[in-house]
Amino acid sequence: MPGLQEPPSESASTSTTTGMAATTVSSHAAEHIALIGVGAIGISFLALHLTYTAARVSVFDPRPDLKEHVAAMLPLYLPTSPPGLGSEGKSSIEQLTASGRLRFCTSLREAVQHATVVQEQGPENMQFKQRTWSEVLRYVGASTHLWSSTSGIPASQQLAHLTATTGDLDLSEEAIASARARLLIVHPFNPPHLMPLLELVPSPSTSATETAFARSYFSSLGSIHRPITIRKESVGFVANRLSFILFREACRLVQQGVCSVHDLDEIVRASLGPRWAVAGPFQMYNFGGGVRGMAGFLDNIGEAIDAVWKDDAGDQISMDDGDGSGGWKATVIEQTVEAYGVPSAAEIKKRDRALKAVVKVQEEQAQAQEQGQMEQ
Ligand SMILES: NC(=O)c1ccc[n+]([C@@H]2O[C@H](COP(=O)([O-])OP(=O)(O)OC[C@H]3O[C@@H](n4cnc5c(N)ncnc54)[C@H](O)[C@@H]3O)[C@@H](O)[C@H]2O)c1
């Protein structure tokens, strides 16, 4: 665990044996990350920063069980035998706090005051995001990087409320412009300590330097992370737009009795899952068209695709549908609970082992391809 020993030097990356594969630790020792909100995403980002950097991390979350929550969850996400730490969650947390790598804060002000990066993953609603940034801006310096993990509220909207006379904030036009230039969406895919994707979604006001900083931060972790810059703001960005449309169709198929929750999951695991772990839909369908590639695929399968697209029209489910006994939500929840119950620590570990194995295969493939290209 970086920081519990001598932190890596500013410029260097070092390798540590973690009990799993060797983990390369980037430095970022000069960074002080303030994590606002330490729920599902916050705890995973905490693990990411602690595992792959030497940055200090301050956390703020008003939940009364914060320390217990971190003590229960963080050890599940950290490497199995981090150097310098016991395998017991409790002593790990104590050592992290004693070493200065991790600091629990009792106010937002305390967490962000000397931060170089403020990363928020609090509740997903506009009021929370806007109120939080207003407060953060009272306490941070003019160069602090501002990151939001939001699943869908674009950066331009999170600071749209700021005017030179916003409440008692008393920000100048220059300070507002500077805040807008520094706010960037860094949208993870859950759990971010294991999933490669980080969607960097700048608003039209975000400066290119800020996007470049986040890109460099996550690219230099010596980990599996792959930041991708999204060119335009849109609701749900890219990965979630795809995921939520598929999820809507999955819920509708269950509601219509075409298949069960469990069978639908098995269908995805046996088809789209392995396929998309290897190549995205465009590259995969390009294979599907034989020698004519995508053009051949669209000619050959276009009619079947069109039949499904047209079948989709008109009777879609929505979140406003009643939750009553006949509603799709009740059906989906009942079948999901029946199939899986509530996720346990053992289930989380199982999921993480499998995700790591899939991502490892992807990494090996990419390396082999790179090597092949170099040898050509
Ligand atoms: N869960 C996902 O799959 C996922 C994926 C990507 C992005 N996100 C985004 O990350 C954010 C958090 O999602 P989550 O799933 O971790 O939610 P969560 O409910 O697990 O965590 C939110 C945390 O915010 C805390 N909080 C509440 N009020 C607060 C305040 N005033 N100050 C600081 N913290 C406060 C809560 O106590 C809670 O621990 C959301 O914006 C969400 O859209 C979630």
The ligand as an SDF file (V2000), in Angstrom:
LIG
                    3D

 44 48  0  0  0  0  0  0  0  0999 V2000
  -24.0030    3.1270   -8.4640 N   0  0  0  0  0  0  0  0  0  0  0  0
  -23.5950    3.1790   -9.7130 C   0  0  0  0  0  0  0  0  0  0  0  0
  -23.6020    2.1790  -10.4430 O   0  0  0  0  0  0  0  0  0  0  0  0
  -23.0350    4.4650  -10.2760 C   0  0  0  0  0  0  0  0  0  0  0  0
  -22.1970    4.3820  -11.3970 C   0  0  0  0  0  0  0  0  0  0  0  0
  -21.6370    5.5550  -11.8990 C   0  0  0  0  0  0  0  0  0  0  0  0
  -21.9190    6.7750  -11.3050 C   0  0  0  0  0  0  0  0  0  0  0  0
  -22.7550    6.8320  -10.2150 N   0  0  0  0  0  0  0  0  0  0  0  0
  -23.0180    8.1510   -9.6310 C   0  0  0  0  0  0  0  0  0  0  0  0
  -22.2870    8.2730   -8.4220 O   0  0  0  0  0  0  0  0  0  0  0  0
  -23.0280    9.0650   -7.5030 C   0  0  0  0  0  0  0  0  0  0  0  0
  -23.2330    8.2610   -6.2300 C   0  0  0  0  0  0  0  0  0  0  0  0
  -23.9010    7.0800   -6.5240 O   0  0  0  0  0  0  0  0  0  0  0  0
  -23.8590    5.8310   -5.5150 P   0  0  0  0  0  0  0  0  0  0  0  0
  -24.4110    4.6770   -6.2580 O   0  0  0  0  0  0  0  0  0  0  0  0
  -22.5020    5.7310   -4.8990 O   0  0  0  0  0  0  0  0  0  0  0  0
  -24.9050    6.3100   -4.4200 O   0  0  0  0  0  0  0  0  0  0  0  0
  -24.9600    5.9100   -2.8720 P   0  0  0  0  0  0  0  0  0  0  0  0
  -26.3230    6.2180   -2.4260 O   0  0  0  0  0  0  0  0  0  0  0  0
  -24.3980    4.5380   -2.6700 O   0  0  0  0  0  0  0  0  0  0  0  0
  -23.9390    6.9410   -2.2120 O   0  0  0  0  0  0  0  0  0  0  0  0
  -24.2110    8.3020   -2.0710 C   0  0  0  0  0  0  0  0  0  0  0  0
  -23.5440    8.7400   -0.8000 C   0  0  0  0  0  0  0  0  0  0  0  0
  -23.7010   10.1540   -0.6760 O   0  0  0  0  0  0  0  0  0  0  0  0
  -23.8390   10.4180    0.6940 C   0  0  0  0  0  0  0  0  0  0  0  0
  -24.3750   11.7600    0.9370 N   0  0  0  0  0  0  0  0  0  0  0  0
  -25.6760   12.1260    1.1530 C   0  0  0  0  0  0  0  0  0  0  0  0
  -25.7260   13.4560    1.3980 N   0  0  0  0  0  0  0  0  0  0  0  0
  -24.4560   13.9090    1.3550 C   0  0  0  0  0  0  0  0  0  0  0  0
  -23.8680   15.1810    1.5580 C   0  0  0  0  0  0  0  0  0  0  0  0
  -24.5970   16.2600    1.8230 N   0  0  0  0  0  0  0  0  0  0  0  0
  -22.5180   15.3060    1.4460 N   0  0  0  0  0  0  0  0  0  0  0  0
  -21.7510   14.2300    1.1620 C   0  0  0  0  0  0  0  0  0  0  0  0
  -22.2600   12.9950    0.9610 N   0  0  0  0  0  0  0  0  0  0  0  0
  -23.5870   12.8360    1.0510 C   0  0  0  0  0  0  0  0  0  0  0  0
  -24.7400    9.3010    1.2090 C   0  0  0  0  0  0  0  0  0  0  0  0
  -24.6610    9.1780    2.6230 O   0  0  0  0  0  0  0  0  0  0  0  0
  -24.1650    8.1120    0.4510 C   0  0  0  0  0  0  0  0  0  0  0  0
  -23.1670    7.4300    1.1990 O   0  0  0  0  0  0  0  0  0  0  0  0
  -24.3230    9.4690   -8.1940 C   0  0  0  0  0  0  0  0  0  0  0  0
  -24.1700   10.7320   -8.7650 O   0  0  0  0  0  0  0  0  0  0  0  0
  -24.4630    8.3930   -9.2600 C   0  0  0  0  0  0  0  0  0  0  0  0
  -25.1910    8.8330  -10.3800 O   0  0  0  0  0  0  0  0  0  0  0  0
  -23.3040    5.7060   -9.6800 C   0  0  0  0  0  0  0  0  0  0  0  0
  1  2  1  0
  2  3  2  0
  2  4  1  0
  4  5  1  0
  4 44  2  0
  5  6  2  0
  6  7  1  0
  7  8  2  0
  8  9  1  0
  8 44  1  0
  9 10  1  0
  9 42  1  0
 10 11  1  0
 11 12  1  0
 11 40  1  0
 12 13  1  0
 13 14  1  0
 14 15  2  0
 14 16  1  0
 14 17  1  0
 17 18  1  0
 18 19  2  0
 18 20  1  0
 18 21  1  0
 21 22  1  0
 22 23  1  0
 23 24  1  0
 23 38  1  0
 24 25  1  0
 25 26  1  0
 25 36  1  0
 26 27  1  0
 26 35  1  0
 27 28  2  0
 28 29  1  0
 29 30  1  0
 29 35  2  0
 30 31  1  0
 30 32  2  0
 32 33  1  0
 33 34  2  0
 34 35  1  0
 36 37  1  0
 36 38  1  0
 38 39  1  0
 40 41  1  0
 40 42  1  0
 42 43  1  0
M  CHG  2   8   1  16  -1
M  END
$$$$
